[in-house]
């Protein structure tokens, strides 16, 4: 009798655990689907096109609260207005401080007015997509391409699936025009992303923000660059000013030697990535677009650990960038090495994000 009771109890326990696990996963998936911090599933209740229109005509910029909608949706909308600018900047959050609007301007030797289409964790797929979209809107432009240590490798960031249709169109068009057959890529699994831990954390933060501050709205603001305001701010040229809390925390954050791996684990600058990126650059040149390769420095402490993943990735990718530029006759601005431009430790927000004061000096030395 005790044996059967114990067996029944253990079996019931397993069923309860199974049901509880499924219930939790289902709840997480539902939350991620409807909160959708990256705009992968449901989009946003505020149109990126409307925000972009207001942004470029605003005097001092718009509030950019976390979770309002995907920065890739905004970059896609801003790409339709690139005919109004003489320079376009594409890249990750590393280039979001590059601006012709803020007090500390960047790329002054090359640009009178620029538009910044930076997106978080920009990958090779983002470069293809946004460059193609800007080409459709405005040809014969200077196109600054922010190359990070992970950029010249496929699949380093999955968030490009927001504009997957545009990416596959761009990929097919670009590679076919330079004589390379466009082999299909495997699209990231959107269902698996519904129970992704990082995405869930972002959803929880966005849900908390909505519950405490209410629905998102488009709001013109004036941010003080050094101290920020409650929310991040997008300036009229698409560049970013961080929130006041981020700026306070960044000023008290220690930078470990070697930094933290971000996009540098696994392979970087793969043979296939290099081959396709060279084809991409050749396509831009053939279509009267002037590509300029841009590298932004990492904090000096990162370079103090020569065996770190970050240093390995930077050394490899910078060598690849310089070689590609030499072969194709393309200008290179910047470096991952901060000492080349005299970028001090206090001119970084963290181990891989340089402040505007550092970035403003990148154009002073070209390769």
C-alpha positions as CSV (number, residue, x, y, z in Angstrom):
1,X,0.0,0.0,0.0
2,X,2.8,2.4,0.9
3,X,4.6,1.6,-2.3
4,X,1.6,2.4,-4.5
5,X,0.9,5.6,-2.5
6,X,4.5,6.7,-2.9
7,X,4.5,5.9,-6.6
8,X,1.3,7.8,-7.1
9,X,2.6,10.8,-5.1
10,X,5.8,10.9,-7.2
11,X,3.9,10.6,-10.4
12,X,1.6,13.4,-9.3
13,X,4.5,15.5,-8.4
14,X,6.1,15.1,-11.8
15,X,2.8,16.0,-13.4
16,X,2.5,19.1,-11.3
17,X,6.1,20.1,-12.2
18,X,5.4,19.5,-15.8
19,X,2.1,21.5,-15.8
20,X,3.7,24.4,-13.8
21,X,6.7,24.5,-16.2
22,X,4.4,24.7,-19.2
23,X,2.3,27.3,-17.5
24,X,5.3,29.5,-16.8
25,X,6.7,29.1,-20.3
26,X,3.3,29.9,-21.8
27,X,2.9,33.0,-19.6
28,X,6.4,34.1,-20.5
29,X,5.7,33.6,-24.2
30,X,2.4,35.5,-24.1
31,X,4.1,38.4,-22.3
32,X,7.0,38.5,-24.7
33,X,4.6,38.4,-27.7
34,X,2.4,41.3,-26.5
35,X,5.0,43.5,-24.8
36,X,7.5,42.7,-27.6
37,X,10.3,45.1,-26.7
38,X,12.1,44.7,-30.1
39,X,8.9,44.9,-32.1
40,X,9.4,41.5,-33.6
41,X,5.8,40.2,-33.3
42,X,3.2,43.0,-32.8
43,X,4.9,46.2,-33.8
44,X,4.0,49.3,-31.7
45,X,1.1,51.5,-30.9
46,X,3.2,54.5,-32.1
47,X,4.2,54.5,-35.8
48,X,7.9,54.6,-36.4
49,X,7.2,56.7,-39.6
50,X,5.3,59.3,-37.5
51,X,8.2,59.4,-34.9
52,X,10.8,59.8,-37.7
53,X,8.8,62.6,-39.3
54,X,8.6,64.5,-36.0
55,X,12.2,63.7,-35.1
56,X,13.9,65.2,-38.1
57,X,11.8,68.4,-38.0
58,X,12.1,68.8,-34.2
59,X,14.3,71.6,-32.8
60,X,16.0,69.6,-30.0
61,X,14.9,66.0,-30.3
62,X,12.3,63.6,-28.9
63,X,12.2,61.4,-25.8
64,X,13.2,57.8,-26.6
65,X,11.8,55.8,-23.8
66,X,12.9,52.2,-23.6
67,X,10.3,49.9,-25.3
68,X,8.6,52.6,-27.4
69,X,9.4,50.5,-30.5
70,X,12.4,48.9,-32.1
71,X,15.4,51.0,-33.0
72,X,15.5,49.0,-36.3
73,X,12.0,50.1,-37.1
74,X,13.1,53.7,-36.5
75,X,16.2,53.3,-38.6
76,X,14.1,51.8,-41.4
77,X,11.8,54.8,-41.2
78,X,14.7,57.3,-41.0
79,X,16.3,55.7,-44.1
80,X,13.5,57.1,-46.2
81,X,14.7,60.7,-45.4
82,X,18.3,60.2,-46.2
83,X,18.1,62.4,-49.3
84,X,18.2,65.4,-47.0
85,X,21.7,64.7,-45.7
86,X,25.2,64.5,-47.2
87,X,26.4,61.7,-44.9
88,X,24.7,58.5,-43.5
89,X,26.1,56.6,-40.6
90,X,25.3,52.9,-40.1
91,X,26.4,50.8,-37.2
92,X,25.8,49.6,-33.6
93,X,25.3,51.5,-30.4
94,X,29.1,52.3,-30.7
95,X,28.3,55.0,-33.3
96,X,25.1,56.4,-31.7
97,X,27.0,59.4,-30.3
98,X,28.2,60.4,-33.8
99,X,26.3,63.6,-34.6
100,X,26.3,66.9,-36.5
101,X,23.6,68.3,-34.2
102,X,25.0,68.0,-30.7
103,X,27.6,70.4,-29.2
104,X,30.5,68.0,-29.8
105,X,30.2,67.2,-33.5
106,X,31.8,64.3,-35.3
107,X,33.1,63.8,-38.8
108,X,33.3,67.6,-39.4
109,X,36.0,67.1,-42.1
110,X,33.7,64.9,-44.2
111,X,30.1,65.9,-43.3
112,X,28.1,69.1,-43.1
113,X,25.0,67.4,-41.9
114,X,24.6,63.7,-41.2
115,X,21.9,61.2,-40.2
116,X,22.6,58.4,-37.7
117,X,21.0,55.1,-38.3
118,X,22.7,53.2,-35.5
119,X,20.9,50.2,-34.1
120,X,21.8,48.1,-31.0
121,X,24.2,45.2,-31.8
122,X,24.3,46.0,-35.5
123,X,25.3,42.9,-37.5
124,X,26.4,42.2,-41.1
125,X,22.7,41.7,-41.9
126,X,21.9,45.2,-40.6
127,X,24.6,46.7,-42.8
128,X,23.2,45.0,-45.9
129,X,19.6,46.0,-45.1
130,X,20.1,49.6,-44.0
131,X,22.7,50.4,-46.8
132,X,20.3,49.0,-49.3
133,X,17.3,51.0,-48.0
134,X,19.3,54.2,-47.9
135,X,20.5,53.5,-51.5
136,X,16.8,53.2,-52.6
137,X,16.1,56.6,-51.0
138,X,19.2,58.5,-52.0
139,X,22.2,57.5,-54.0
140,X,25.6,59.2,-54.4
141,X,26.1,59.7,-50.7
142,X,29.0,59.2,-48.2
143,X,28.1,56.1,-46.2
144,X,30.0,55.6,-43.0
145,X,29.9,51.9,-41.9
146,X,30.7,51.3,-38.3
147,X,32.7,48.1,-38.2
148,X,32.6,46.4,-34.8
149,X,34.8,43.4,-33.9
150,X,31.9,41.1,-34.7
151,X,30.4,42.8,-37.8
152,X,32.0,40.8,-40.6
153,X,30.4,37.5,-39.5
154,X,26.9,36.2,-40.1
155,X,24.4,35.6,-37.3
156,X,26.0,37.6,-34.5
157,X,22.7,39.3,-33.6
158,X,19.2,38.0,-34.3
159,X,17.3,41.3,-34.1
160,X,17.6,42.0,-37.8
161,X,14.6,39.6,-38.3
162,X,12.4,42.7,-37.7
163,X,13.1,43.6,-41.3
164,X,13.9,40.2,-42.6
165,X,12.0,40.8,-45.9
166,X,14.1,43.8,-46.6
167,X,17.3,42.0,-45.7
168,X,16.7,39.1,-48.0
169,X,15.7,41.5,-50.8
170,X,18.9,43.5,-50.2
171,X,21.1,40.3,-50.0
172,X,19.7,39.0,-53.3
173,X,20.1,42.3,-55.1
174,X,23.6,43.1,-53.8
175,X,25.1,39.7,-54.4
176,X,23.5,39.1,-57.7
177,X,24.8,42.4,-59.1
178,X,28.4,41.6,-58.2
179,X,28.3,38.1,-59.8
180,X,27.7,36.0,-56.7
181,X,24.8,33.6,-56.3
182,X,22.8,34.5,-53.2
183,X,22.7,31.3,-51.1
184,X,19.7,31.3,-48.7
185,X,20.4,31.9,-45.0
186,X,18.5,30.2,-42.2
187,X,16.1,32.6,-40.6
188,X,16.3,32.8,-36.8
189,X,13.5,31.0,-35.0
190,X,11.0,33.5,-33.8
191,X,9.1,30.9,-31.6
192,X,12.3,30.1,-29.6
193,X,12.8,33.8,-29.0
194,X,9.4,33.9,-27.2
195,X,11.0,32.1,-24.2
196,X,14.5,33.7,-24.6
197,X,15.8,34.8,-21.2
198,X,17.2,38.1,-22.3
199,X,14.0,39.0,-24.2
200,X,12.0,38.2,-21.1
201,X,14.0,40.5,-18.9
202,X,13.5,43.3,-21.5
203,X,9.8,42.6,-21.6
204,X,9.5,42.8,-17.8
205,X,11.3,46.2,-17.8
206,X,9.0,47.5,-20.5
207,X,5.9,46.2,-18.6
208,X,7.0,47.9,-15.4
209,X,7.6,51.1,-17.3
210,X,4.1,51.0,-18.9
211,X,2.5,50.3,-15.6
212,X,4.3,53.2,-13.8
213,X,4.4,55.8,-16.5
214,X,1.5,54.9,-18.8
215,X,1.3,54.4,-22.6
216,X,4.1,55.7,-24.8
217,X,3.7,59.0,-26.6
218,X,5.8,61.2,-28.9
219,X,7.2,64.0,-26.8
220,X,9.6,66.8,-27.9
221,X,12.2,67.5,-25.2
222,X,15.5,69.4,-24.6
223,X,18.2,67.2,-23.1
224,X,21.3,68.5,-21.4
225,X,24.0,66.4,-23.0
226,X,26.2,66.0,-19.9
227,X,23.5,64.9,-17.5
228,X,20.5,63.8,-19.7
229,X,16.9,63.5,-18.6
230,X,14.7,60.7,-17.3
231,X,14.5,59.0,-20.7
232,X,17.1,58.7,-23.5
233,X,16.7,61.3,-26.2
234,X,17.0,61.0,-30.0
235,X,18.4,64.1,-31.5
236,X,17.1,65.4,-34.8
237,X,19.9,63.7,-36.7
238,X,19.1,60.3,-35.1
239,X,22.0,60.3,-32.7
240,X,21.5,59.4,-29.0
241,X,21.8,61.1,-25.6
242,X,21.6,58.6,-22.8
243,X,19.2,58.9,-19.8
244,X,20.3,60.6,-16.7
245,X,20.3,57.4,-14.7
246,X,22.5,55.7,-17.3
247,X,24.9,58.6,-17.3
248,X,25.1,58.5,-13.5
249,X,25.7,54.8,-13.3
250,X,28.3,54.9,-16.1
251,X,30.4,57.4,-14.2
252,X,30.7,54.9,-11.3
253,X,31.2,51.7,-13.2
254,X,34.6,49.9,-13.0
255,X,36.0,48.6,-16.3
256,X,37.6,45.2,-15.9
257,X,40.8,44.4,-17.8
258,X,39.7,42.7,-21.0
259,X,36.1,43.9,-20.7
260,X,33.1,41.6,-21.0
261,X,32.7,39.5,-24.2
262,X,30.1,41.1,-26.4
263,X,29.8,39.6,-29.9
264,X,33.4,38.4,-29.6
265,X,32.7,34.8,-28.4
266,X,32.9,32.3,-31.2
267,X,34.2,33.1,-34.7
268,X,34.7,36.7,-35.8
269,X,35.5,38.0,-39.3
270,X,34.8,34.6,-40.9
271,X,36.0,33.8,-44.4
272,X,32.4,33.8,-45.7
273,X,31.7,37.1,-43.9
274,X,34.8,38.7,-45.3
275,X,33.9,37.5,-48.8
276,X,30.4,38.8,-48.7
277,X,31.3,42.1,-47.1
278,X,33.8,42.8,-49.8
279,X,31.1,42.1,-52.4
280,X,28.8,44.4,-50.5
281,X,31.4,47.2,-50.6
282,X,32.0,46.6,-54.3
283,X,28.3,46.9,-54.9
284,X,28.2,50.2,-53.1
285,X,31.0,51.6,-55.2
286,X,29.4,50.4,-58.4
287,X,26.3,52.3,-57.5
288,X,28.0,55.6,-56.8
289,X,27.9,55.3,-53.1
290,X,31.1,56.3,-51.3
291,X,31.7,53.7,-48.4
292,X,33.9,54.8,-45.6
293,X,34.8,52.3,-42.9
294,X,34.7,53.4,-39.3
295,X,36.1,51.8,-36.2
296,X,35.4,53.2,-32.7
297,X,37.9,52.7,-29.8
298,X,37.4,50.4,-26.8
299,X,38.4,51.5,-23.2
300,X,42.1,51.4,-22.4
301,X,41.5,48.7,-19.7
302,X,40.2,46.3,-22.3
303,X,43.6,46.3,-24.1
304,X,45.4,45.5,-20.8
305,X,44.4,41.9,-21.2
306,X,46.0,40.8,-24.5
307,X,44.5,37.3,-24.1
308,X,40.9,38.4,-23.8
309,X,38.3,37.5,-26.4
310,X,37.7,41.2,-27.1
311,X,41.4,42.0,-27.9
312,X,41.7,38.9,-30.1
313,X,38.5,39.9,-32.0
314,X,39.6,43.6,-32.4
315,X,43.1,42.7,-33.6
316,X,41.7,40.2,-36.2
317,X,38.9,42.5,-37.4
318,X,41.0,45.7,-37.6
319,X,43.6,43.8,-39.8
320,X,40.8,42.6,-42.0
321,X,39.3,46.1,-42.3
322,X,42.6,47.7,-43.3
323,X,43.3,44.9,-45.9
324,X,39.8,45.2,-47.4
325,X,40.1,49.0,-47.6
326,X,43.5,48.7,-49.3
327,X,42.2,46.2,-51.9
328,X,39.1,48.3,-52.7
329,X,40.6,51.8,-52.4
330,X,38.3,52.7,-49.5
331,X,38.9,55.3,-46.8
332,X,39.2,54.1,-43.2
333,X,38.5,56.3,-40.2
334,X,39.2,55.4,-36.6
335,X,40.7,52.4,-34.8
336,X,39.8,50.2,-31.9
337,X,42.9,51.5,-30.1
338,X,42.1,54.5,-28.0
339,X,45.7,55.8,-27.7
340,X,45.8,56.6,-31.4
341,X,43.4,59.4,-30.8
342,X,44.3,60.3,-27.3
343,X,41.0,59.0,-25.9
344,X,41.3,58.9,-22.1
345,X,39.6,56.5,-19.7
346,X,37.1,59.1,-18.7
347,X,35.9,59.5,-22.3
348,X,34.1,56.2,-22.2
349,X,30.7,55.2,-20.8
350,X,31.8,51.6,-20.4
351,X,34.3,49.2,-21.8
352,X,33.2,49.6,-25.5
353,X,31.2,52.8,-25.8
354,X,33.2,55.9,-26.4
355,X,31.8,59.4,-25.6
356,X,31.3,62.1,-28.2
357,X,34.5,63.9,-27.2
358,X,36.5,60.8,-28.1
359,X,34.5,60.1,-31.3
360,X,34.9,63.7,-32.5
361,X,38.7,63.1,-32.9
362,X,38.4,60.0,-35.1
363,X,38.5,61.9,-38.3
364,X,41.7,63.5,-37.4
365,X,43.7,60.4,-38.4
366,X,42.7,58.4,-41.5
367,X,44.3,55.3,-42.9
